[in-house]
C-alpha cells in the first residue's frame, strides 16, 4: 500500500464539471458590457516596402470606432510595421468596431500600397550572400572560420611577441572557407567538449547526414485572444488566455511605458498553450491601445488563418550531424552544425541544439548553431522547445550507427547511456535518473525483445531527454471552520496542475481531497507566479503548496497544543483531526473545531504561506517504441503500436500524467508524419486545417503509456515536470520505424506518403 | 445590414431574434444569446469545436447560417445536463480524463452524444473514425475514446 493517501491517486480534476458543461470561461468568452471587436490589419506581402496606408474609406464605415497604426503607439515601441513588412500577415494597423463583421470589413477597406521585395524562405538560401538582407549587421563566421578567427584574435592580443607570420598564414587559411560567411544570422550558440577530430579518427564507423525538420504550429485549439478595458483613470484590465499573466503585465507596462501596477491581468481558462501562449503576444497590445482610444472594452481575437500566418510557431531547422563509434558500440564523437529558421526576429531555441548529445557518454562533442532570418513570422516555444528537432537528428543517426555495427538499437543505447556521476558532455555531472529503467520499461511493454515484423512492417525506438524548469511562486492556504481548506495562488492551470496542488495540500492537512478548493487570483491580488510552461508548475507550485500546507500544519498543532493543553511534540495531525499521541488518554480535536477556535485567539486564523523560487531539477527521460506498416504502393504509414514510457519521478495524479504522455506522444507523431507549415515567395500557403493536417482519432491507434518513477530529490514527493518530455523522442521513433520497414532512411520530415513513394522509387522499387 | 426574423429553440427555450443573414449559428449562440460553451476553433468547419446538435444531428455551427436554422431545435453543451445530473457522456469524460484544456470538449461531447444516440453499438474502431471531424490537441485521443466507449456502454445498459 502507498504511504500516501491523496498524492499518487487517480483523482477527478478540480475543474471537471466546468469543463464538461461549457461553463469554463476561456478568453473569447469574456464579454464586458459595451465591448467592441478588434481586428488586426495584416500585410498581404511577404517582403515589401510600405509606400502608404490609407484608412479613409474604412473610417467612413458605420460602426467603426477606431483605427490605429504605429502613430498611435505613444511609447514608440514597435507594435505595427511602418516602412517595411518582413512576412505575410505582419500587423500594420488595427480596427475596433461594434460588430466583428464590421471590423473585418473595415480591415479590408484599408488600402496599403506595397513595393514588393525579393523573398527568402529557406535557411540554406538565406545564409548566402545572394539572399535579400533583413537587418543591419548580421553576418557571422561558420565553425571553421570562427576557429581560425579566434586564433588570430588570440595571437593579435599577445603584444609581447611577433606573430605576424602565423597571423598571415591563418588569414590565408580563412580564404579556404568562402562559403562560411553566413548572412542574415539572428543569433548563434556554440559548445564543445573534448576533441571531435580525434574522436572521429579513432572511430570505426562514422556516419554523416543532414536532417531537415519543418516549422510546425503548436495548434492550441483556442486561437489567441485578449480583451482589454482601459478606464478613465488610466487603469487597464486585460483578460488573457495565457500561460503567464505576470509576464503579460510586465510586457504591457514595458511596451506602453506605464507603471506595472496600473495593469491588472486576469488569466482566463486556457485553450491549450504548449509554449505558444507566453508573454505579450500579438493580440494584447492592440487590444489595450484600441480600448484606450475608444474608452470601451475591446476584444481582439485571432482566426485560425491568422494563427498560421502570424502565430509564433516552433522553428524548423536544418541539422548537419556526424557521429563516430567503435565496432563494439561505444560512441566516441559527435558534431553538429544547425541552422534554425527564426523568421523575421531573433530567437528560435538554437541553444537546444546541444540536445544532440542525448543521454549518452560522448567524450567528444562539438555543436555550432545559428538562427537565420527568413520572411516568416517569429517563433516561440513549443513543448520542450528545440529538443524534438535536435533529438530527431541525434536518435535517427544512432540507429544508422547501430545498423552499421550490427547491434540492436535498444542495446546500443543502453550501453552508451550515462549513469549517475558520469560527466554530461559540455555540462556538469549526471544525477540519478532512470534512463536505463525507462528504456527497458518501454522495450518490455512493447515486446521489443521478441518482436516480429511481416513484410513492409518495421519497429523503431528512440529516447528523448528534457529537464523541467523552475520559477518563483506563492501559495496561501486557509483552513475554515467546517474543516475545509481553501487554496489561493496565481499560477495558470495547465491541464491538471490545480488538481496536483490541491492533492498535495489535502495530503499534508490529512483532509479528503474533496474538501480542498482552489482559487486563482489575478495579478492585482495573487502572489507572483512564474509562467505555466517548461514543465514547471507541478515542480514549482507543488513545492510551494507543500510549504504552505506545512506552514498551516504548524499553526494547527500550535492551536491544538493550546486547546488540548498538550505539548506539541505529543500531537499528530491525522484524518483531519489532531490527536494526542499517548494512548493512555485518547483525546482529539477536529480541524474544523481548531479553525473555529483560532478566530478568538491572539495568533488568529489558520493561514499557511508558501513561497518558493528555485531548486535544482532532475532530467527526465521519455522512451518510445513504434511498430508501423508502410504501404509501398501509396506510401502511407500506418501505426500498429505506439508505446511510450517516461521517468516522471513520482506521478501525483497518474491519470493526468498518462494524459500528458499520450498527448505529447501524438504531437510528436504528428510532427514526424503529418505537420509542416509550408511557405513560398508569397508567405505561408497552408493556413488552415485542410492543408495543415493535425491528427484526429482516426489517424493512429491508442498510445500505451508506461509510468516509470525514479524520484527527483527536490521534487514534491519526488515528482518531475511531465508535460514536455513525451514529444521529444517521437520524431525519431517514427523515422526509425519507417527505416526498419522500408530499408530507407528518411531524413526530412514530415514522412508524408509522397516522400515514402519517392524514396522507394529512388531505390529501384516500383510504386 | 438588414436583419431577418429567426425563431430558434435552444436547449428547450424559444428565442425570437432579428439577425443579420451573414451571422453563423455559432455567432448567434455565442454573441447574441450568450451561450459561450460552444467554441470557435477554426471557423471553417474543420475542427469540430463548435459542434451542436440540430434536430438530432451533430453539426459544426460555424458552417450554418443562423437564418437557415430557423424553426429548428438546437441543443448546446449547456443544455445537456438535466435536473442537475450530468449526461453519461459528460460523466464519462470526467471519469476517464477525456479532457485536458477543455476547449474542444464541448464539441467532442456533443459529437459523442449524437453518435451514441444514433447507434451506441459502434465498435472502438467505428467510433474512432466517426469522431474524425473533431480535433483535440491535448489528449492524443486515448482517453477520449475510453470516454465515448464508457458512455456508450452506460447508454446501452440503461436503455
HADDOCK unambig.tbl for C-alpha pairs under 7 A between the chains (distance, minus, plus):
assign (segid A and resid 12 and name CA) (segid B and resid 94 and name CA) 6.79 0.50 0.50
assign (segid A and resid 12 and name CA) (segid B and resid 95 and name CA) 6.77 0.50 0.50
assign (segid A and resid 16 and name CA) (segid B and resid 94 and name CA) 5.86 0.50 0.50
assign (segid A and resid 19 and name CA) (segid B and resid 102 and name CA) 5.44 0.50 0.50
assign (segid A and resid 20 and name CA) (segid B and resid 90 and name CA) 5.61 0.50 0.50
assign (segid A and resid 20 and name CA) (segid B and resid 105 and name CA) 6.47 0.50 0.50
assign (segid A and resid 20 and name CA) (segid B and resid 106 and name CA) 6.37 0.50 0.50
assign (segid A and resid 21 and name CA) (segid B and resid 77 and name CA) 5.82 0.50 0.50
assign (segid A and resid 21 and name CA) (segid B and resid 78 and name CA) 5.77 0.50 0.50
assign (segid A and resid 22 and name CA) (segid B and resid 37 and name CA) 3.81 0.50 0.50
assign (segid A and resid 22 and name CA) (segid B and resid 38 and name CA) 6.92 0.50 0.50
assign (segid A and resid 22 and name CA) (segid B and resid 77 and name CA) 5.81 0.50 0.50
assign (segid A and resid 22 and name CA) (segid B and resid 78 and name CA) 5.94 0.50 0.50
assign (segid A and resid 22 and name CA) (segid B and resid 106 and name CA) 6.15 0.50 0.50
assign (segid A and resid 23 and name CA) (segid B and resid 37 and name CA) 6.12 0.50 0.50
assign (segid A and resid 29 and name CA) (segid B and resid 36 and name CA) 5.70 0.50 0.50
assign (segid A and resid 220 and name CA) (segid B and resid 137 and name CA) 6.36 0.50 0.50
assign (segid A and resid 221 and name CA) (segid B and resid 41 and name CA) 5.69 0.50 0.50
assign (segid A and resid 221 and name CA) (segid B and resid 103 and name CA) 6.47 0.50 0.50
assign (segid A and resid 221 and name CA) (segid B and resid 104 and name CA) 6.82 0.50 0.50
assign (segid A and resid 221 and name CA) (segid B and resid 137 and name CA) 6.61 0.50 0.50
assign (segid A and resid 222 and name CA) (segid B and resid 41 and name CA) 5.69 0.50 0.50
assign (segid A and resid 222 and name CA) (segid B and resid 103 and name CA) 6.61 0.50 0.50
assign (segid A and resid 223 and name CA) (segid B and resid 41 and name CA) 6.66 0.50 0.50
assign (segid A and resid 270 and name CA) (segid B and resid 101 and name CA) 6.46 0.50 0.50
assign (segid A and resid 271 and name CA) (segid B and resid 101 and name CA) 5.26 0.50 0.50
assign (segid A and resid 271 and name CA) (segid B and resid 102 and name CA) 6.63 0.50 0.50
assign (segid A and resid 271 and name CA) (segid B and resid 103 and name CA) 4.98 0.50 0.50
assign (segid A and resid 272 and name CA) (segid B and resid 101 and name CA) 5.41 0.50 0.50
assign (segid A and resid 303 and name CA) (segid B and resid 42 and name CA) 6.57 0.50 0.50
assign (segid A and resid 304 and name CA) (segid B and resid 41 and name CA) 6.90 0.50 0.50
assign (segid A and resid 304 and name CA) (segid B and resid 42 and name CA) 4.93 0.50 0.50
assign (segid A and resid 495 and name CA) (segid B and resid 100 and name CA) 4.91 0.50 0.50
assign (segid A and resid 495 and name CA) (segid B and resid 101 and name CA) 5.31 0.50 0.50
assign (segid A and resid 655 and name CA) (segid B and resid 97 and name CA) 6.60 0.50 0.50
assign (segid A and resid 659 and name CA) (segid B and resid 139 and name CA) 5.67 0.50 0.50
assign (segid A and resid 662 and name CA) (segid B and resid 139 and name CA) 6.17 0.50 0.50
assign (segid A and resid 662 and name CA) (segid B and resid 140 and name CA) 5.33 0.50 0.50
assign (segid A and resid 662 and name CA) (segid B and resid 142 and name CA) 6.92 0.50 0.50
assign (segid A and resid 663 and name CA) (segid B and resid 138 and name CA) 5.01 0.50 0.50
assign (segid A and resid 663 and name CA) (segid B and resid 139 and name CA) 4.25 0.50 0.50
assign (segid A and resid 663 and name CA) (segid B and resid 140 and name CA) 4.06 0.50 0.50
assign (segid A and resid 666 and name CA) (segid B and resid 140 and name CA) 5.16 0.50 0.50
assign (segid A and resid 689 and name CA) (segid B and resid 46 and name CA) 6.07 0.50 0.50
assign (segid A and resid 690 and name CA) (segid B and resid 46 and name CA) 7.00 0.50 0.50
assign (segid A and resid 696 and name CA) (segid B and resid 132 and name CA) 5.33 0.50 0.50
assign (segid A and resid 696 and name CA) (segid B and resid 134 and name CA) 6.82 0.50 0.50
assign (segid A and resid 696 and name CA) (segid B and resid 135 and name CA) 5.64 0.50 0.50
assign (segid A and resid 697 and name CA) (segid B and resid 128 and name CA) 5.29 0.50 0.50
assign (segid A and resid 697 and name CA) (segid B and resid 129 and name CA) 6.81 0.50 0.50
assign (segid A and resid 697 and name CA) (segid B and resid 131 and name CA) 6.53 0.50 0.50
assign (segid A and resid 697 and name CA) (segid B and resid 132 and name CA) 5.68 0.50 0.50
assign (segid A and resid 697 and name CA) (segid B and resid 141 and name CA) 5.67 0.50 0.50
assign (segid A and resid 698 and name CA) (segid B and resid 128 and name CA) 5.17 0.50 0.50
assign (segid A and resid 698 and name CA) (segid B and resid 129 and name CA) 4.83 0.50 0.50
assign (segid A and resid 698 and name CA) (segid B and resid 132 and name CA) 5.44 0.50 0.50
assign (segid A and resid 702 and name CA) (segid B and resid 142 and name CA) 5.16 0.50 0.50
assign (segid A and resid 703 and name CA) (segid B and resid 142 and name CA) 6.39 0.50 0.50
